[in-house]
Amino acid sequence: MWIEYLRIAWSCLRGHSLRSLLTVLSILVGSFSIVLMISLAESAMVTLASQVEEIGGARLISLWRKVPESMEGKQALYLHGITRQDVELLRRIPHVKNIASFVKLRGRSIYGDNGKSTLADVIAADSEFLSFFHYRIAEGRMLDLVDAEQHSRVCILGSALAEKLFGNKEAVLSRLVRVSGFHCRIVGQMAKIEYWGLDFAWDWNNVLVMPLPTLGDHDVDNYQ
């Protein structure tokens, strides 16, 4: 019986060879597309997971101020939540290895001393911020405790921001940039960092980092 069924099927396929070929091709293309999409999705998840693990993974805890549920125009008056004074208390928690405190300001105007300007994210951070997020310095130096203690007007540029302001050929060290109403001197440029799909609410390479006390208490709405 099965042999007869196979014979009839083969006759149908031979009688409609073009239609059969198209049917087989559509099945192959559909199957290949499904396998390819699954493979790409799994690869993306593996890449994202490895990057999250690189900066701490499940061992990383992020704390930030609660956004006011009402009167959004008066966020500056909202004083509840984590503050700078809490950082030392957090360091005393058992098994806490590293703490990085910072303020992030999205899309601020940055002006170079060559007349060029662009938008970039600004981060006012302590001396542990760069190493905490595995930034590497391509030129110059990182921020240190002295910068924070002296409220030094120094900053470090991400690779994309440095290119936008000064191009690939101009040196950036010791140049001046203006941000948030004051000038700061560039003491370092970060190497390009690749964190695909990992969003901490700032552009990893289009960023300016300065000492936290330098920014002061003004224009601070997202202390972490």
Contacts in CASP RR format, 6 or more apart in sequence:
PFRMAT RR
TARGET T0000
AUTHOR 0000-0000-0000
METHOD contacts of the structure
MODEL  1
MWIEYLRIAWSCLRGHSLRSLLTVLSILVGSFSIVLMISLAESAMVTLAS
QVEEIGGARLISLWRKVPESMEGKQALYLHGITRQDVELLRRIPHVKNIA
SFVKLRGRSIYGDNGKSTLADVIAADSEFLSFFHYRIAEGRMLDLVDAEQ
HSRVCILGSALAEKLFGNKEAVLSRLVRVSGFHCRIVGQMAKIEYWGLDF
AWDWNNVLVMPLPTLGDHDVDNYQ
12 20 0 8 1.000
13 20 0 8 1.000
47 196 0 8 1.000
48 196 0 8 1.000
48 197 0 8 1.000
48 198 0 8 1.000
51 195 0 8 1.000
51 196 0 8 1.000
51 197 0 8 1.000
51 198 0 8 1.000
52 60 0 8 1.000
52 198 0 8 1.000
54 134 0 8 1.000
55 132 0 8 1.000
55 133 0 8 1.000
55 134 0 8 1.000
55 195 0 8 1.000
55 198 0 8 1.000
62 224 0 8 1.000
63 82 0 8 1.000
63 90 0 8 1.000
63 224 0 8 1.000
64 82 0 8 1.000
64 222 0 8 1.000
64 223 0 8 1.000
64 224 0 8 1.000
65 78 0 8 1.000
65 80 0 8 1.000
65 81 0 8 1.000
65 82 0 8 1.000
65 221 0 8 1.000
65 222 0 8 1.000
65 223 0 8 1.000
66 80 0 8 1.000
66 81 0 8 1.000
67 75 0 8 1.000
68 74 0 8 1.000
68 75 0 8 1.000
68 78 0 8 1.000
75 221 0 8 1.000
76 221 0 8 1.000
82 223 0 8 1.000
82 224 0 8 1.000
83 223 0 8 1.000
84 101 0 8 1.000
84 212 0 8 1.000
84 223 0 8 1.000
87 99 0 8 1.000
87 101 0 8 1.000
87 126 0 8 1.000
90 96 0 8 1.000
90 99 0 8 1.000
91 99 0 8 1.000
98 128 0 8 1.000
98 132 0 8 1.000
99 128 0 8 1.000
100 125 0 8 1.000
100 126 0 8 1.000
100 128 0 8 1.000
100 129 0 8 1.000
100 132 0 8 1.000
100 133 0 8 1.000
101 125 0 8 1.000
101 126 0 8 1.000
101 129 0 8 1.000
101 212 0 8 1.000
101 223 0 8 1.000
101 224 0 8 1.000
102 123 0 8 1.000
102 124 0 8 1.000
102 125 0 8 1.000
102 126 0 8 1.000
102 129 0 8 1.000
102 212 0 8 1.000
102 223 0 8 1.000
102 224 0 8 1.000
103 123 0 8 1.000
103 124 0 8 1.000
103 125 0 8 1.000
103 212 0 8 1.000
103 215 0 8 1.000
103 220 0 8 1.000
103 221 0 8 1.000
103 222 0 8 1.000
103 223 0 8 1.000
103 224 0 8 1.000
104 121 0 8 1.000
104 122 0 8 1.000
104 123 0 8 1.000
104 201 0 8 1.000
104 202 0 8 1.000
104 222 0 8 1.000
104 224 0 8 1.000
105 121 0 8 1.000
105 122 0 8 1.000
105 123 0 8 1.000
105 124 0 8 1.000
105 180 0 8 1.000
105 219 0 8 1.000
105 222 0 8 1.000
106 121 0 8 1.000
106 201 0 8 1.000
106 202 0 8 1.000
107 119 0 8 1.000
107 120 0 8 1.000
107 121 0 8 1.000
107 122 0 8 1.000
108 119 0 8 1.000
108 120 0 8 1.000
108 121 0 8 1.000
108 122 0 8 1.000
108 179 0 8 1.000
108 180 0 8 1.000
108 208 0 8 1.000
109 117 0 8 1.000
109 118 0 8 1.000
109 119 0 8 1.000
109 179 0 8 1.000
110 117 0 8 1.000
110 118 0 8 1.000
110 119 0 8 1.000
110 120 0 8 1.000
110 122 0 8 1.000
110 161 0 8 1.000
110 165 0 8 1.000
110 177 0 8 1.000
110 178 0 8 1.000
110 179 0 8 1.000
110 208 0 8 1.000
111 117 0 8 1.000
111 177 0 8 1.000
111 178 0 8 1.000
111 179 0 8 1.000
112 165 0 8 1.000
112 166 0 8 1.000
112 175 0 8 1.000
112 176 0 8 1.000
112 177 0 8 1.000
112 178 0 8 1.000
113 175 0 8 1.000
113 176 0 8 1.000
113 177 0 8 1.000
114 165 0 8 1.000
114 166 0 8 1.000
114 170 0 8 1.000
114 175 0 8 1.000
116 164 0 8 1.000
116 165 0 8 1.000
116 166 0 8 1.000
117 165 0 8 1.000
118 161 0 8 1.000
118 164 0 8 1.000
118 165 0 8 1.000
120 161 0 8 1.000
120 164 0 8 1.000
120 203 0 8 1.000
120 206 0 8 1.000
120 207 0 8 1.000
120 208 0 8 1.000
121 202 0 8 1.000
121 203 0 8 1.000
121 206 0 8 1.000
121 207 0 8 1.000
121 208 0 8 1.000
122 179 0 8 1.000
122 180 0 8 1.000
122 207 0 8 1.000
122 208 0 8 1.000
122 209 0 8 1.000
122 210 0 8 1.000
122 215 0 8 1.000
123 129 0 8 1.000
123 202 0 8 1.000
123 207 0 8 1.000
123 208 0 8 1.000
123 209 0 8 1.000
123 210 0 8 1.000
124 209 0 8 1.000
124 210 0 8 1.000
124 211 0 8 1.000
124 212 0 8 1.000
124 214 0 8 1.000
124 215 0 8 1.000
124 216 0 8 1.000
124 220 0 8 1.000
125 143 0 8 1.000
125 209 0 8 1.000
125 210 0 8 1.000
125 211 0 8 1.000
125 212 0 8 1.000
126 143 0 8 1.000
126 148 0 8 1.000
126 211 0 8 1.000
126 212 0 8 1.000
127 142 0 8 1.000
127 143 0 8 1.000
127 144 0 8 1.000
127 145 0 8 1.000
127 147 0 8 1.000
127 148 0 8 1.000
127 211 0 8 1.000
129 135 0 8 1.000
129 143 0 8 1.000
129 209 0 8 1.000
130 137 0 8 1.000
130 142 0 8 1.000
130 143 0 8 1.000
130 156 0 8 1.000
130 190 0 8 1.000
130 209 0 8 1.000
131 142 0 8 1.000
133 200 0 8 1.000
134 193 0 8 1.000
135 190 0 8 1.000
135 191 0 8 1.000
135 193 0 8 1.000
136 190 0 8 1.000
136 191 0 8 1.000
136 193 0 8 1.000
137 156 0 8 1.000
137 188 0 8 1.000
137 189 0 8 1.000
137 190 0 8 1.000
137 191 0 8 1.000
138 159 0 8 1.000
138 189 0 8 1.000
138 190 0 8 1.000
138 191 0 8 1.000
139 172 0 8 1.000
139 173 0 8 1.000
139 188 0 8 1.000
139 189 0 8 1.000
140 173 0 8 1.000
140 187 0 8 1.000
140 188 0 8 1.000
140 189 0 8 1.000
141 187 0 8 1.000
141 188 0 8 1.000
142 156 0 8 1.000
142 188 0 8 1.000
143 154 0 8 1.000
143 156 0 8 1.000
143 187 0 8 1.000
143 209 0 8 1.000
143 210 0 8 1.000
143 211 0 8 1.000
146 152 0 8 1.000
147 154 0 8 1.000
147 211 0 8 1.000
147 214 0 8 1.000
148 211 0 8 1.000
148 212 0 8 1.000
148 213 0 8 1.000
149 213 0 8 1.000
151 211 0 8 1.000
151 213 0 8 1.000
151 214 0 8 1.000
151 216 0 8 1.000
152 211 0 8 1.000
152 214 0 8 1.000
153 182 0 8 1.000
153 183 0 8 1.000
153 184 0 8 1.000
153 185 0 8 1.000
153 210 0 8 1.000
153 214 0 8 1.000
154 184 0 8 1.000
154 185 0 8 1.000
154 186 0 8 1.000
154 187 0 8 1.000
154 210 0 8 1.000
154 211 0 8 1.000
154 214 0 8 1.000
155 177 0 8 1.000
155 179 0 8 1.000
155 184 0 8 1.000
155 185 0 8 1.000
155 186 0 8 1.000
155 187 0 8 1.000
155 208 0 8 1.000
155 209 0 8 1.000
155 210 0 8 1.000
156 186 0 8 1.000
156 187 0 8 1.000
156 188 0 8 1.000
156 189 0 8 1.000
156 190 0 8 1.000
156 208 0 8 1.000
156 209 0 8 1.000
156 210 0 8 1.000
157 165 0 8 1.000
157 172 0 8 1.000
157 177 0 8 1.000
157 186 0 8 1.000
157 188 0 8 1.000
157 189 0 8 1.000
157 190 0 8 1.000
157 207 0 8 1.000
157 208 0 8 1.000
158 189 0 8 1.000
158 190 0 8 1.000
158 205 0 8 1.000
158 206 0 8 1.000
158 207 0 8 1.000
158 208 0 8 1.000
158 209 0 8 1.000
159 189 0 8 1.000
159 190 0 8 1.000
159 191 0 8 1.000
159 192 0 8 1.000
159 193 0 8 1.000
159 205 0 8 1.000
160 192 0 8 1.000
160 203 0 8 1.000
160 205 0 8 1.000
160 206 0 8 1.000
161 205 0 8 1.000
161 206 0 8 1.000
161 207 0 8 1.000
161 208 0 8 1.000
162 172 0 8 1.000
162 189 0 8 1.000
164 206 0 8 1.000
165 172 0 8 1.000
165 177 0 8 1.000
166 172 0 8 1.000
166 175 0 8 1.000
172 186 0 8 1.000
172 188 0 8 1.000
172 189 0 8 1.000
173 186 0 8 1.000
173 187 0 8 1.000
173 188 0 8 1.000
173 189 0 8 1.000
174 185 0 8 1.000
174 186 0 8 1.000
174 187 0 8 1.000
175 185 0 8 1.000
175 186 0 8 1.000
176 183 0 8 1.000
176 184 0 8 1.000
176 185 0 8 1.000
176 186 0 8 1.000
177 183 0 8 1.000
177 184 0 8 1.000
177 186 0 8 1.000
177 208 0 8 1.000
178 184 0 8 1.000
179 208 0 8 1.000
179 210 0 8 1.000
180 215 0 8 1.000
180 219 0 8 1.000
184 210 0 8 1.000
184 214 0 8 1.000
190 205 0 8 1.000
190 209 0 8 1.000
192 205 0 8 1.000
193 204 0 8 1.000
193 205 0 8 1.000
195 204 0 8 1.000
198 204 0 8 1.000
201 222 0 8 1.000
END
